[in-house]
Amino acid sequence: MRKALHRARTGVRKAGVDYFRGEGSDRLALALLLLAVPAIACGTIATPDWCAP
């Protein structure tokens, strides 16, 4: 039982690492970037108020 639990936990961890190293996370990051840039531009045009740092 203990060995099977260890194997399952290791398998889940490796699958997570493979997902973040693979293309899935790259596509998600690219999609978010492509949506964020126009959203920031529209927000800047709609409310051009300057916020002092």
KEKOLFI-410853 format. One record per residue: residue number from 1; x negated, y, z of N, C-alpha, C, O, CB in turn; residue in one letter. Coordinates in nm, 3 decimals. Each point is the difference from the previous one (the first is absolute). Glycine has a CB too. Layout:
KOLZA   pos        nx        ny        nz       cax       cay       caz        cx        cy        cz        ox        oy        oz       cbx       cby       cbz   code
KOLZA   NUM         X         Y         Z         X         Y         Z         X         Y         Z         X         Y         Z         X         Y         Z      A
...
***
This chain:
KOLZA   pos        nx        ny        nz       cax       cay       caz        cx        cy        cz        ox        oy        oz       cbx       cby       cbz   code
KOLZA     1    -0.083    -0.120     0.000     0.083     0.120     0.000    -0.087     0.126     0.000     0.026     0.094    -0.075     0.155    -0.220     0.196      M
KOLZA     2    -0.282     0.126    -0.037    -0.087     0.118     0.010    -0.075     0.025    -0.130    -0.016     0.114    -0.043    -0.008    -0.156     0.289      R
KOLZA     3    -0.023    -0.067    -0.308    -0.074     0.013    -0.125     0.091     0.051    -0.113    -0.041     0.081    -0.082    -0.113    -0.266     0.155      K
KOLZA     4     0.277     0.137    -0.075     0.096     0.044    -0.103     0.033     0.148     0.017     0.012     0.073    -0.098     0.084    -0.305     0.087      A
KOLZA     5    -0.082     0.276     0.135     0.028     0.142     0.027    -0.118     0.087    -0.044     0.019     0.108    -0.056     0.129    -0.173     0.249      L
KOLZA     6    -0.268     0.016    -0.165    -0.120     0.075    -0.041    -0.008     0.010    -0.153    -0.032     0.106    -0.054    -0.088    -0.184     0.262      H
KOLZA     7     0.149    -0.032    -0.276    -0.003     0.001    -0.147     0.105     0.096    -0.056    -0.026     0.072    -0.097    -0.056    -0.309     0.097      R
KOLZA     8     0.200     0.237     0.058     0.106     0.090    -0.047    -0.040     0.146     0.022     0.019     0.083    -0.089     0.154    -0.259     0.139      A
KOLZA     9    -0.228     0.206     0.067    -0.042     0.137     0.030    -0.111     0.044    -0.095     0.001     0.114    -0.048     0.064    -0.146     0.289      R
KOLZA    10    -0.161    -0.056    -0.267    -0.110     0.032    -0.092     0.053     0.020    -0.142    -0.046     0.090    -0.070    -0.112    -0.222     0.214      T
KOLZA    11     0.253     0.050    -0.185     0.058     0.014    -0.134     0.072     0.132    -0.018    -0.011     0.064    -0.105     0.034    -0.309     0.096      G
KOLZA    12     0.051     0.287     0.111     0.071     0.128    -0.007    -0.100     0.115    -0.006     0.019     0.095    -0.076     0.175    -0.192     0.204      V
KOLZA    13    -0.299     0.089    -0.048    -0.102     0.106     0.000    -0.069     0.010    -0.136    -0.020     0.109    -0.052    -0.015    -0.144     0.299      R
KOLZA    14    -0.002    -0.079    -0.304    -0.067     0.001    -0.131     0.093     0.051    -0.109    -0.045     0.070    -0.091    -0.098    -0.262     0.164      K
KOLZA    15     0.270     0.159    -0.065     0.096     0.049    -0.100     0.012     0.152     0.009     0.009     0.068    -0.102     0.117    -0.286     0.113      A
KOLZA    16    -0.125     0.271     0.110     0.006     0.146     0.018    -0.122     0.069    -0.055     0.010     0.104    -0.065     0.129    -0.139     0.265      G
KOLZA    17    -0.256    -0.022    -0.175    -0.125     0.058    -0.051    -0.002    -0.006    -0.151    -0.040     0.096    -0.065    -0.081    -0.164     0.274      V
KOLZA    18     0.163    -0.044    -0.266     0.004    -0.013    -0.146     0.096     0.101    -0.062    -0.027     0.052    -0.108    -0.030    -0.295     0.130      D
KOLZA    19     0.170     0.270     0.045     0.095     0.097    -0.053    -0.063     0.139    -0.005     0.014     0.071    -0.100     0.178    -0.207     0.190      Y
KOLZA    20    -0.260     0.175     0.017    -0.058     0.134     0.003    -0.122     0.013    -0.090    -0.035     0.111    -0.040     0.120    -0.088     0.272      F
KOLZA    21    -0.150    -0.133    -0.263    -0.113     0.005    -0.093     0.046    -0.014    -0.145    -0.074     0.036    -0.092    -0.073    -0.131     0.269      R
KOLZA    22     0.266     0.045    -0.197     0.048    -0.028    -0.135     0.063     0.120    -0.066    -0.012     0.113     0.047     0.046    -0.345     0.023      G
KOLZA    23     0.034     0.205    -0.180     0.061     0.106    -0.079     0.126     0.057     0.063     0.038     0.113    -0.030    -0.132    -0.221    -0.171      E
KOLZA    24     0.159     0.033     0.287     0.127     0.045     0.057    -0.012     0.132     0.072     0.082     0.090    -0.018    -0.016    -0.325     0.040      G
KOLZA    25    -0.168     0.248     0.061    -0.016     0.124     0.075    -0.044     0.114    -0.091     0.034     0.116     0.025    -0.090    -0.249     0.180      S
KOLZA    26    -0.021     0.102    -0.309    -0.043     0.104    -0.093     0.118     0.060    -0.075     0.008     0.121    -0.019    -0.228    -0.237    -0.005      D
KOLZA    27     0.311     0.032    -0.018     0.118     0.048    -0.071     0.088     0.084     0.091     0.055     0.102    -0.043    -0.062    -0.304    -0.104      R
KOLZA    28     0.021     0.161     0.271     0.080     0.076     0.096    -0.063     0.137     0.026     0.070     0.101     0.003     0.008    -0.315     0.102      L
KOLZA    29    -0.209     0.217    -0.086    -0.069     0.127     0.025     0.010     0.092    -0.121     0.021     0.121     0.016    -0.179    -0.238     0.140      A
KOLZA    30     0.144     0.062    -0.275     0.011     0.082    -0.121     0.142     0.056    -0.016     0.017     0.116    -0.035    -0.197    -0.255    -0.073      L
KOLZA    31     0.279     0.057     0.135     0.139     0.047    -0.011     0.027     0.112     0.100     0.064     0.099    -0.033     0.007    -0.327    -0.043      A
KOLZA    32    -0.120     0.213     0.199     0.019     0.105     0.100    -0.072     0.128    -0.039     0.052     0.109     0.021    -0.028    -0.285     0.155      L
KOLZA    33    -0.143     0.162    -0.232    -0.074     0.118    -0.043     0.072     0.071    -0.114     0.010     0.123    -0.001    -0.224    -0.233     0.071      L
KOLZA    34     0.263     0.033    -0.166     0.070     0.059    -0.114     0.131     0.067     0.043     0.046     0.093    -0.067    -0.150    -0.266    -0.081      L
KOLZA    35     0.164     0.128     0.256     0.121     0.065     0.051    -0.032     0.117     0.091     0.077     0.096     0.007     0.041    -0.315    -0.024      L
KOLZA    36    -0.230     0.212     0.087    -0.034     0.105     0.097    -0.045     0.129    -0.067     0.035     0.109     0.046    -0.099    -0.287     0.115      A
KOLZA    37    -0.011     0.168    -0.268    -0.053     0.121    -0.066     0.113     0.089    -0.052     0.000     0.119     0.029    -0.206    -0.247    -0.092      V
KOLZA    38     0.303     0.076    -0.013     0.111     0.087    -0.043     0.084     0.050     0.118     0.052     0.111    -0.004    -0.048    -0.235    -0.213      P
KOLZA    39     0.011     0.042     0.321     0.079     0.043     0.116    -0.067     0.118     0.070     0.068     0.094     0.040     0.017    -0.328    -0.011      A
KOLZA    40    -0.216     0.230    -0.016    -0.073     0.111     0.062     0.009     0.124    -0.088     0.019     0.111     0.050    -0.177    -0.273     0.062      I
KOLZA    41     0.145     0.144    -0.243     0.010     0.114    -0.092     0.138     0.063     0.005     0.012     0.123     0.005    -0.182    -0.230    -0.154      A
KOLZA    42     0.275     0.026     0.149     0.137     0.055     0.008     0.023     0.069     0.133     0.065     0.105     0.005     0.015    -0.287    -0.158      C
KOLZA    43    -0.131     0.126     0.259     0.013     0.063     0.131    -0.071     0.133     0.007     0.049     0.094     0.062    -0.030    -0.318     0.038      G
KOLZA    44    -0.135     0.233    -0.164    -0.075     0.125    -0.002     0.073     0.106    -0.083     0.002     0.117     0.038    -0.216    -0.246    -0.011      T
KOLZA    45     0.272     0.089    -0.138     0.074     0.094    -0.085     0.128     0.045     0.071     0.036     0.118    -0.007    -0.131    -0.226    -0.201      I
KOLZA    46     0.163     0.017     0.274     0.126     0.033     0.067    -0.021     0.090     0.122     0.080     0.089     0.026     0.014    -0.306    -0.107      A
KOLZA    47    -0.201     0.192     0.155    -0.028     0.078     0.121    -0.146     0.044    -0.003    -0.085    -0.068     0.057     0.261    -0.058     0.076      T
KOLZA    48    -0.206     0.238    -0.198    -0.140     0.041    -0.014    -0.056     0.076     0.121    -0.098     0.072    -0.013     0.140    -0.062    -0.230      P
KOLZA    49     0.020    -0.026     0.359    -0.049     0.069     0.120    -0.135    -0.056     0.042    -0.024    -0.121    -0.004     0.261     0.163     0.078      D
KOLZA    50    -0.325     0.047    -0.034    -0.132    -0.040     0.044     0.004    -0.029     0.150     0.055     0.078     0.078    -0.165     0.059    -0.260      W
KOLZA    51     0.053    -0.248     0.219    -0.012    -0.035     0.142    -0.145     0.013     0.039    -0.085    -0.073    -0.050     0.283    -0.086     0.040      C
KOLZA    52    -0.228     0.252     0.097    -0.138     0.022     0.042    -0.051    -0.121     0.080     0.074    -0.055     0.081    -0.035     0.305    -0.077      A
KOLZA    53    -0.162    -0.290    -0.028    -0.054    -0.115     0.074    -0.025     0.030     0.146    -0.045    -0.087     0.074    -0.058     0.010    -0.284      P
***
